[in-house]
Each structure stands twice: as structure tokens, then as C-alpha cells.
Amino acid sequence: MIALHPHQQRAVDGVRAAFRRFKRVLLVAPTAFGKTATASVLITWAVAKGKRVLFLVHRREIVKDTHRRLTASGVPCGLVMAGEPADPLFNVQVASVQTIAAREFHPPADFVVWDECHHCAADTYRAIHAQYPDAHHLGLTATPER
């Protein structure tokens, strides 16, 4: 696990407190805040509790970058992406919204992290969201309005 800056630790504490009351939580933070690093701590916490995690990004080129950054943060994870070997044994999967929608394959998840979640109003995102009605959802964005 990585060492967080104080502002990131406050965000983790706030998200965890919010999850005690709500199943869907939004983390709004500026660009370069370290939202992925902050999410990696929350993901580690969820996996330690036996939860499966799906981290969704909005662009294909961000899938590998997110996978690399989570792995570097100590979060072992698989990729759901064309041309990459799938490894469903990982409790954390990183995928693009488009890949999940195109394959109509929904990896099991108890915790779904939505990068750039201001896109979640789109039909594709809403259809995926509907596949995880019992999961906790964490939205990450710097711009909460679409």
C-alpha cells in the first residue's frame, strides 16, 4: 500500500464514513489530487474484506495506465481488454466501459469504481450500473457536472 498525503487520507476517511450510510459515493477532487492513488487504498481495504472490485475507466488507453498505477500501489489486478489475457482469478479487474458494454460481460463485483464518473449519466454507463445493484459504487471526478 502507498503512503497517502494528508488530503488523500482525509478523502479516504470521508469516503469510508460515507459508505457506512450510502452505497453510492462521489469523490470530487481536482486534477493531480491523486484520485487513483486514493482509490487504491479503498480498493485494498475492500479486497481485505473479501470484496471483488471492478475499476472502470472511460478510455481504452487509460486501462493500462490505471492497471500499472494500481499494481505499483500494491493492488494486484487483472485487465479486461481486447488483446490482453484475461485473469479472472484477481479480485480486482480494470476495464473500459466500452469493453464491458461491447462484451456484455460483467465481472463479479461488490465494489465498482468509476473513473471520470461525470459520464455516468450516459446510457452505456447506466446499463452497466444496473448490473451491480447491490455493489458499493465510488465515483471519481474533478468535474461532477456533465
Order of alpha helices (4+ residues) and beta strands (2+ residues): alpha-beta-alpha-beta-alpha-beta-beta-alpha-beta-alpha-beta
